[in-house]
Every structure is written in structure tokens, then in C-alpha cells.
Amino acid sequence: MRPRTKDQPSTPSSSSSSSPHTYHSKPRQPTILRRNTTQLSALFGVILRASMAGQSRKWMILVATIWIQAFTGTNFDFAAYSSEMKAALGVSQVELNYLATASDMGKALGWSSGLALMWLPLWVVMLLAALMGFVGYGLQWFVISGFFSPPYFLVFFLCLLSGCSICWFNTVCFVLCIKNFTANRALAISLTVSFNGVSAALYALAANAIDPSSSSVYLFLNALLPLLTSLAALIPILRQPELDPLPPDAVQRNSVIFLFLNVLAVMTGFYLLFLTSATNSVASSRLLFGGALFLLVFPLCVPGIVYAREWFKQVHSSLRIDGPGFILVDDDDLEFHKEVSRQCSFSSSNVSLLMNGNGSSDISLTKDDSGKSEARYGSVLNKGQLMMLGEEHSASLLVRRVDFWLYYIAYFCGGTIGLVYSNNLGQIAQSLGQSSSTTTLLTLYSSFSFFGRLLSATPDYIRAKFYFARTGWLALALTPTPIAFFLLTISGSALALQTGTALIGLSSGFIFAAAVSITSELFGPSSVGVNHNILITNIPIGSLLYGVLAAVVYDSNSGSTHKISMVTDTVICMGRQCYYWTFMWWGCLSVLGVVSSILLFLRTRHAYERFEHDRITSLLD
């Protein structure tokens, strides 16, 4: 044992280290560390619970957005009360068409909702939209019920005000989806917009539950239900959480939740399509309407499911999702793709890229040594084509793009024609002697429009196994429209009318839902608000032109011997000739839309393929 020095302090011996005195004289640092660790764990648990609560509240906001969309597609039930409105006002078919156009013109005022959001909170804009719809549709209900007879221009203004309220609601929903689901923006918008297509079926069921014999009840419901829905959605919107960026595993978990919600949406669509069309009594309509409301409320269980993280991990691992989830064009991938495109040249030994003044290009492929013919892309098909997805376009550059006008024509000759068809569905059924089937046809169009909107998310879900440009999906979605119109020119049977209505609803629904994503991908995500509003100016223009065409053909055949006149001041056209040439013209114009969409696909597929190549390369690196 080493001797203790003079300056060395005394220490307890090893034998005395076990005494109580010696035990309590040990340093307290481990106890302090354990206490701090416990406090940090408790603090982390509080933060985690708060984060999870915020994540659950964002799903409640998504459900509230679904409610808003489901009950604010009030322009789709115009056909249900248009004949009664025509009789109440004593107007011609052309003048009735102007009222439908006024409702669609509200979409051209979409910029006003964005301006309002610059100065007002989101919930105030939503309540203002509900107020506009309440006044617009409420006063129309007074008109059709005979309480007063305003001049025609006032009814026109009321229709314009009602259409504007729909656009404001859509803006509110878009902002909510973008703000709360930045990583799954496309899936959120596609899902919520889909429920806008089911509005007509819901209103038909609600109207039958109140008074099946009255068409004016649709206007009453159009005024009341959006207001009640806005009040119900107010609480989750006011409690909107501040969300931090999600980690990759959370983004993938959210993708699985969206898959579950889409399956539930399909169930809702089939419920409305097959069960509600079979109801004949008020009691059964009320029961089925209650079931529809239950299906809309049921997604509120999602916030609770969010907490069951282990269960979602098991489901997620079984699905084996690779990459950022079910997103065809992810925002982060898009930014990476643009950065790579700026740094790397797209030239090769046989590709010459000559940039012109506006950022477009002419590409010429020289022939090789084998003597193949020279391929030059200086033609209309490739001149000025987009070389990269996500490049921001100002309004001035947008209108100089050939791709934009091909896109504009495809929408104008596709989805807009389908919308005008739905506006005339009441008179079409009446002219073919199927007035009693108007509600069934309206439900059919609404349900298949709903399915078409859900199908617009297909490219996002099958991306990992099959990648196809979204513009190619657009061309495929437009194809059923000319088939439907030519079918209606061939036959005026009830089966042909139902089949044509279903095909047109399916096609137009897909276009309405996919348009926002296509605009964002082709012309830039930051400019999508302005650029999409420029795109949808085709809706009021098409509503006017196509509607006037249908009305002129209708009125020109109303004096034929095969038509009858009612005791009212209005004349009703009866027979296939009332819409024969209208269907023929609409069919030919929709073929033009298909051709335009195919040209758009051929001009943009290289940009989509290049984007996918860059994304896969980044994942491999």
C-alpha cells in the first residue's frame, strides 16, 4: 500500500465504503442526469402529442373541405329546375341559356376570391361565399315560387352571384389543401374536388326527401345547405394548426391514409349511384340521405387513426411504397429537376438545341451513318415545345405558348361541352319524353363525374409501376365524350341517353379534377393561381357559344308538327330533332378536343420522360 503524503487528503478505506455515511457522501450527478433525462422525455412527449394533435386537426380540415365541396357544386343541378324557371319567367330557350351562362361566368371572376384573401382571413372569405350563394339562390327560389316577378336582368345578376360563390368556395378549399398538405397536395386536391361532382346526386336525394314533386326545392337547398356546411366547417378551420415539414415516413403514411379515403369515396359514389336511383318514396329517400350524411361524416375517424401509428406502419410496410409516395410530380422532385436542367445541357452528338428568344427551342436530329432520313423538329408539332416541367410562366409568356392553346382547346372542346350538356339535361330529357327520369339522369351524371374526378388521381397511385404523362391521361379521358354524342345522334332511347350521360360525366369529371395539376406541371406551381384562372375563361365562353347553339336548334324545331305547345307562355320542343344537330356539332367539336389533347401529349411527353429520368437518377444517387 502506497504511503499517504502530507498534502494528500484522506479517503475512506475500502472496508468503510459500504457504510451508510460513505454511501450518502457520493456525488449526486447521476441523479441529476436521470432527473434531467426524465424532464426531457416528458417535454418530448408533450411536443410529440402536440405535433400529433396538429396532424389530426389537419385531417379534420380535410374532412371539412370534403363537406364544403360536396355541398357547393350547386351549378350541377341547374337541369333539375331549369324547365320550371323557364316557365316562371316566360322566356325562350336562348334566354334560359343566358342564365346558365351567367352561372358559369362566375368562374371568370375567380380572381376576386384571391384578391379577397389578400385582405381578409380565410374563414371570412368562406362565409362571404356562403352569403353570396344564400342571397343568389334564395332570391331565385322566391322568383320560381311566384312570390315576386323581377326583371330578367336581375335574375341574370342573381345567377352570376351564385356562380361567383362557387368559385370562392373552390378557392378556399384549394388554399386549405395546399397549406395543410404541402407534400401530398395533388392527392388532397384530387380527393376534395372529386366530391364537388357528387353534389347533384346529394341534392337530388335531399330534394326527394323533402318534396319529390317540387323542382323549386333545389333552389331552396342550394341557398341553405352551403351556409350550414360553412358553419359546420368553421370550427376546424379556426383551429387550423401550424404544421412543420413532415419527415419522409410521415409523407408515406399520409399517402396510405389518402388511399383509405379514396376507397371510402368510391363506396360513397356507388352508394349514391345504385341505391338512391332506386328510391321512390319520401321515407326511403330520407333514410338514404341519412346514410349519405353518415358516409360524409365517417372520415372524421381519420384523426383517431392517425394516432394508431404502429398499425399504419404495418400496413405501409405491406404496401411497400418506394419513393415519396403516391405523387406523380412531387414539388421537391420538381425543384431538383429544374436545378439539374439548368446545370446540365440537353445536347448530345446527334441533338442540336437552338434556343430562341422566349425560352422555347427547335430540335433537329441529324441522320446517322446508316443513311436514315433526317428528322427535323422544326414543324408545328415540336416548334416551341416545353423542354422542362415546372418552369414558371407569366401571363404574357403563357398566352404565347402553343402548348397552352392546345391545352385550352382540349378543355374548351371537352370538359366545357360536358358542363353545357349537364345544364341542358332537363330539356334533353323532356324533348325525348323522359321528364320523369330527369332526377335519375342528374344522379347518373353526378356520380360518374365523381368517379371521373377520383380517376384523375390514378397517375399518382400507379406511378411506381407504370409512368405515363398526365397529358396522355387527359387525351384518354377526352375520348368518351365524342363517343357519347355520336351515340346520342344514333339513338334516342332511354338506354342510349343514360349511357351517353354516364360517359360525358366520367370524361368531364376527370378533366375538371386533373386541370389544376396539369397547369401546375406545365406552366409552374407558383403561377398556377393566375394561369388556371386564365385557362378556365373557356368555361363561360363555351357555355355561351355551346348553349346558344343548342338553344337556336331547339327553338328552330319547336314549331314543327312533331312538337307540342304547353298552355304556358313557353313552347316546348318534343322529339329527337330538338337536339340532333346539337349532338352532331358537339360530337365533332369534341373530336377536335381529342386531337388537340393528343398533340399536347406528343409535345410534352419528352418533358415528362425527362423529369422521370431525373427523379430516378436522384433516387439511385
FENDA-V730288 format. One record per backbone hydrogen bond with DSSP energy under -0.5 kcal/mol. CO is the residue of the C=O (numbers start at 0). NH is the residue of the N-H. If there is no record, write none. Layout:
co = {CO CO}
nh = {NH NH}
//
This chain:
co = {12 13 15 18 19 20 22 27 28 29 30 31 32 33 34 35 36 37 38 39 40 41 42 43 44 45 46 47 48 49 50 51 52 53 54 55 56 57 58 59 60 61 62 63 64 65 66 67 68 71 72 73 74 76 76 77 77 80 81 82 83 84 85 85 91 92 93 94 95 96 97 98 99 100 101 102 103 104 105 106 108 109 109 110 111 112 113 114 114 115 115 120 121 122 123 124 125 126 127 128 129 130 131 132 132 133 134 135 136 137 138 139 140 141 141 142 147 150 150 151 152 153 154 155 156 157 158 159 160 161 162 163 164 165 166 167 168 169 170 171 172 173 174 175 176 181 183 184 185 186 187 188 189 190 191 191 192 192 193 194 195 197 198 199 200 201 202 203 204 205 206 206 207 210 214 215 215 216 217 218 219 220 223 224 225 226 227 228 229 230 232 233 234 236 240 246 246 247 248 249 250 251 252 253 254 255 256 257 258 259 260 261 262 263 264 265 266 267 268 269 269 270 270 274 275 280 281 282 283 284 285 286 287 288 289 290 291 292 293 294 296 297 298 299 300 300 301 302 303 303 304 306 307 308 309 310 311 312 313 314 315 315 321 324 329 330 331 332 333 334 335 336 337 338 339 347 349 350 350 351 351 352 353 355 359 360 360 361 362 363 363 364 367 373 374 376 378 378 381 387 393 394 396 397 400 401 402 403 404 405 406 407 408 410 410 413 414 415 416 417 418 419 421 423 424 425 426 427 428 429 430 433 434 436 437 438 439 440 441 442 443 444 445 446 447 448 449 450 451 453 454 456 456 457 461 461 465 468 468 469 470 471 472 473 474 475 477 477 478 479 480 481 482 483 484 485 486 492 493 494 495 496 497 498 499 500 501 502 503 504 505 506 507 508 509 510 513 514 515 516 517 518 519 520 522 524 526 527 528 529 530 531 533 534 535 535 536 537 538 539 540 541 541 542 543 544 545 546 547 548 549 550 551 552 553 553 554 556 559 563 569 571 574 575 575 578 579 580 581 582 583 584 585 586 587 588 589 590 591 592 593 594 595 596 597 598 599 600 603 604 605 606 607 608 609 610 611 612 613 614 615 616}
nh = {16 16 18 22 23 24 25 31 32 33 34 35 36 37 38 39 40 41 42 43 44 45 46 47 48 49 50 51 52 53 54 55 56 57 58 59 60 61 62 63 64 65 66 67 68 69 70 71 71 73 75 76 77 79 80 80 81 84 85 86 87 88 89 90 95 96 97 98 99 100 101 102 103 104 105 105 106 107 108 109 111 112 113 114 115 116 117 117 118 118 119 124 125 126 127 128 129 130 131 132 133 134 135 136 137 137 138 139 140 141 142 143 144 146 147 145 149 153 154 155 156 157 158 159 160 161 162 163 164 165 166 167 168 169 170 171 172 173 174 175 176 177 178 179 180 184 187 188 189 190 191 192 193 194 194 195 195 196 196 197 198 201 202 203 204 205 206 207 208 209 209 210 211 213 217 218 219 220 221 222 223 224 227 228 229 230 231 232 233 234 236 237 238 239 242 249 250 251 252 253 254 255 256 257 258 259 260 261 262 263 264 265 266 267 268 269 270 271 272 273 274 274 275 277 278 284 285 286 287 288 289 290 291 292 293 294 295 296 297 298 299 300 301 302 303 304 305 306 306 307 307 308 311 312 313 314 315 316 317 318 319 320 324 326 333 334 335 336 337 338 339 340 341 342 343 350 365 347 352 353 363 354 361 358 355 383 384 353 376 351 365 374 370 375 364 362 381 382 384 390 397 398 399 400 404 405 406 407 408 409 410 411 412 413 415 417 418 419 420 421 422 423 424 427 428 429 430 431 433 432 574 436 437 440 441 442 443 444 445 446 447 448 449 450 451 452 453 454 455 456 457 459 460 461 464 465 467 471 472 473 474 475 476 477 478 478 480 481 482 483 484 485 486 487 488 489 490 496 497 498 499 500 501 502 503 504 505 506 507 508 509 510 511 512 513 514 517 518 519 520 521 522 523 389 392 527 530 531 532 533 534 535 536 537 538 539 540 541 542 543 544 545 546 546 547 548 549 550 551 552 553 554 555 556 556 557 557 559 562 571 565 563 577 578 579 582 583 584 585 586 587 588 589 590 591 592 593 594 595 596 597 598 599 600 601 602 603 604 607 608 609 610 611 612 613 614 615 616 617 618 619 620}
//
